[in-house]
Amino acid sequence: MSNEITNVLLPVVNSSTKVLIVGSMPGKQSLEKQQYYGNPRNHFWPIIGEVLETDIPDEYDKRIALLESNSIGLWDTIETCEREGSLDAAIRNEKPNDFQTLFEKYPNIQLVLFNGAKAFEVFKKHLGLELLEGRAYKKMPSTSPIPGKNIKSFAEKLEDWRIIQSYLT
């Protein structure tokens, strides 16, 4: 039995995107809902609300509109992989998304934030950090609700994620 998963979430990016937040591979709930950060326990949307100093809408399309209106985009490093369950640690045989073309099409992206170690490691391994030349980038603490090593509190994560604010002024 194959555990191959295809990422069905298209990039959320447009010509005004300055900050691109890059995850690894959506979890099972996100893939089923076809929504970025679809697990209600994930800290992503609460962190974005704090960073943008606004309430996060309940409707997914309004959440995406909020990101776009603040020049924030979303995508994942992985196009397909094998994984049992939703844990990043279970990801095997990953194939990356085409960031070369994305960066050529959207040259205004100034900052790439990797949501967790797996997103950063996969990008570095398959695409190379040279692809980020001319852009700032940072490996961020994961917003995942899944316990793991080096887990930070919500407040600590939020402090790190506030880097977004300096790119939105």
C-alpha positions in Angstrom: 0.0 0.0 0.0 1.4 3.4 -1.0 1.3 6.3 1.3 2.0 8.8 -1.5 0.5 12.2 -0.9 0.1 15.0 -3.4 -0.1 18.6 -2.2 -3.3 20.0 -3.6 -2.8 23.5 -2.2 -1.8 26.0 -4.8 0.5 28.9 -3.9 -1.1 31.9 -2.4 1.0 34.6 -4.0 0.6 37.6 -6.2 2.6 40.5 -7.6 2.4 42.4 -4.3 3.7 39.5 -2.1 6.7 40.6 -0.1 6.7 37.8 2.6 6.4 34.2 1.6 5.7 31.7 4.4 6.8 28.2 3.4 5.6 25.1 5.1 6.6 21.5 4.5 3.6 19.4 3.5 0.0 20.1 4.7 -1.3 17.7 7.4 -4.2 15.4 6.8 -6.8 17.9 8.1 -5.4 20.7 5.9 -5.4 18.4 2.8 -9.0 17.2 3.5 -10.2 20.8 3.9 -8.0 22.1 1.1 -6.9 24.9 3.4 -3.5 26.0 4.6 -3.2 25.5 8.3 -6.6 23.8 8.5 -5.9 22.1 11.9 -7.7 24.4 14.4 -5.0 23.7 17.0 -2.2 25.0 14.7 -0.8 28.3 16.0 -0.4 29.8 12.5 -3.7 31.8 12.3 -3.5 33.1 15.9 0.1 34.2 15.3 -0.9 36.0 12.1 -3.7 37.7 13.9 -1.3 39.0 16.6 1.4 40.0 14.0 -1.2 41.9 11.9 -3.0 43.2 15.0 -6.4 42.0 13.8 -9.0 39.4 14.3 -8.8 36.4 12.1 -12.0 35.7 10.1 -13.7 32.4 10.5 -14.1 31.9 6.7 -11.0 30.6 4.9 -11.4 32.8 1.8 -11.4 35.9 4.1 -8.3 34.6 5.8 -6.5 34.3 2.5 -7.7 37.8 1.5 -6.3 39.1 4.7 -2.9 37.6 4.0 -2.9 38.9 0.4 -4.0 42.4 1.5 -0.9 42.4 3.8 1.5 41.2 1.1 1.9 37.8 2.7 1.9 34.6 0.6 1.9 30.9 1.4 3.3 27.7 -0.2 4.9 24.5 0.8 8.3 23.0 -0.1 6.9 19.6 -0.9 4.8 18.8 -4.0 4.5 15.0 -3.3 5.9 12.7 -0.7 5.2 9.5 1.2 3.9 9.9 4.7 1.8 7.9 7.1 -0.2 10.3 9.3 0.6 14.0 9.5 4.0 14.2 11.2 6.9 15.9 9.3 9.1 13.2 10.8 7.2 10.6 8.7 7.9 12.3 5.4 9.9 10.2 2.9 10.8 10.5 -0.8 9.7 14.1 -1.1 9.6 16.0 -4.4 9.9 19.7 -4.1 7.6 22.4 -5.6 9.0 24.6 -8.4 10.3 27.6 -6.5 12.6 28.7 -9.3 9.6 29.5 -11.5 7.7 31.1 -8.6 10.5 33.4 -7.7 11.0 34.4 -11.4 7.3 35.1 -11.7 7.0 37.0 -8.4 10.3 39.0 -7.9 8.9 41.2 -5.2 9.2 38.5 -2.6 11.8 39.9 -0.1 11.5 37.5 2.8 11.1 33.7 2.9 10.1 32.3 6.2 10.3 28.5 6.6 7.6 27.3 9.0 9.6 24.7 10.9 12.8 22.7 10.4 11.4 20.2 7.8 10.4 23.0 5.4 13.9 24.5 5.6 15.7 21.2 5.4 13.7 20.0 2.3 14.2 23.3 0.5 18.0 23.3 1.3 18.4 19.7 0.2 16.4 19.7 -3.0 16.6 23.3 -4.2 19.6 24.9 -2.5 19.8 28.1 -0.5 21.5 29.8 -3.6 17.9 30.0 -5.0 17.2 32.5 -2.2 20.0 34.9 -3.3 18.9 38.5 -3.0 16.2 37.6 -0.5 16.2 37.4 3.3 15.2 34.0 4.7 14.8 32.5 8.2 13.9 29.1 9.7 11.0 29.8 12.1 9.7 27.9 15.0 6.9 25.6 13.7 3.4 26.7 14.3 2.4 23.0 14.4 0.4 21.8 17.4 2.3 18.5 17.4 4.7 18.3 20.4 8.3 17.8 19.5 11.8 18.7 20.5 12.7 22.4 21.2 9.1 23.4 21.5 8.5 27.0 22.2 5.6 28.6 23.9 3.0 30.6 21.9 4.5 33.8 23.2 8.1 32.8 22.2 6.9 31.7 18.7 5.0 35.0 18.3 8.1 37.0 19.2 10.0 35.2 16.4 7.2 35.6 13.9 7.0 39.3 14.4 9.9 39.6 11.9 7.0 39.9 9.3 6.1 43.3 10.6 9.3 44.9 9.4 8.6 43.8 5.8 5.1 45.1 5.7 5.7 48.8 6.4 
